[in-house]
């Protein structure tokens, strides 16, 4: 296996698929009587992609490599189609430190919500299904990584400054940075579980899926094994334990896929798990990568039914990652539930550039877990903080007693991943709050995790990081400024009750002033996205 490093030129502004393709997108869902042969014209001419620039229609890149400008959105936002499903959890309220000094939540490294919001805004739609933590965690921050040979596979950084949308409050930024050192591995045992049902018969679904997985194949070598399972009305084993070095064979399988039929995803999951367990590599990375629009309609189909199936397999040592594709019938809630309960991560692929980010640039963090069931518990000091609220992580909150419960599942963190959380604080001893310096520790950050080699049944380790008054600064870093701008956009997009003075002009100005090195152009893309959102009206 060889790992790609992030040395590619800045990514372009990622825009929707070309208008000519968008016009012909079928709005049909899965149909039991669909043609299993599908539409060959959409897939027969797929190139074998490598890390070279992708075709313009899928990558968002112009032939000369210049960054494309987002097309002007239609006047006034439209609502996403009824076929798209999201699970919007209630946001955290402010809590009194005197009665609720502990805040406990599971780590989250998913990024799907950001790329999906980008797709919605660029299509002129009002965002739905916005999870603020996934917007923030989409971007890289310059947190110090743990030193080589460190006792724990992550470091914790904190910074506190005025809350931009409420300057009488404070904003605490907590960053967990996982080591970039990959765990010793005997190789990858990966099962591609690919949805080829009728609803995938669109240019930005199955053809984009095939090109995306071809990028992943290029990262593998003779130590790796790849199996391919497709599912529609039934499921089919296309490849069983093919060496990762057989790039041509694997890509030929991907290019030959055709869409048609109903969607029996649960049966496909069962077959994928069976293959992964049959070919299990002890000491290796054993993972199912599910690629779908999430529109299951045969057999177990609800998030609850599917997560029950996933949880039954969780102790097998096989992880599940989910890649979402397409629009109009996107079942975001189903895909997030599968990833969360399968010890995996969830990303939404809207362009080949996004696929390259997830499957090439972030190959190590996507594939290799370094801290399992990672939980955070922040203990606020009532002498310094009167009340607080956690921003985002609304469906990741845990009961305080769950922190010490090793049977309680939580998020897994991959090599090089970072996890960022924001707390809005009301300082103690004030009525409206004061942004001045305070005495004593503000809070303590407790992190509990398991080592991957211990498995789900292993014992956890707890680490404590006190946050003193010196964490407060009147000159926050560019990372703080940018990440807080992303969080503020999330407050606006969700219509948060606690958005205060949040506004898009402030978001854009603060983000534009905090681009930093921005080697992939992702922060500059965010600034353009805010402008596109402003134009929605």
PyMOL commands that set and color helices and strands:
alter all, ss='L'
color gray80, all
select helices_A, chain A and resi 19-23+40-43+56-59+112-122+132-137+198-200+203-217+247-255+265-278+303-316+332-341+352-361+363-367+400-404+452-454+469-471+478-493+504-512+522-534
alter helices_A, ss='H'
color red, helices_A
select strands_A, chain A and resi 95-96+102-106+154-163+166-178+188-195+225-231+235-243+285-292+319-325+346-349+369-380+385-391+411-414+418-427+443-450+461-467
alter strands_A, ss='S'
color yellow, strands_A
deselect
rebuild
show_as cartoon
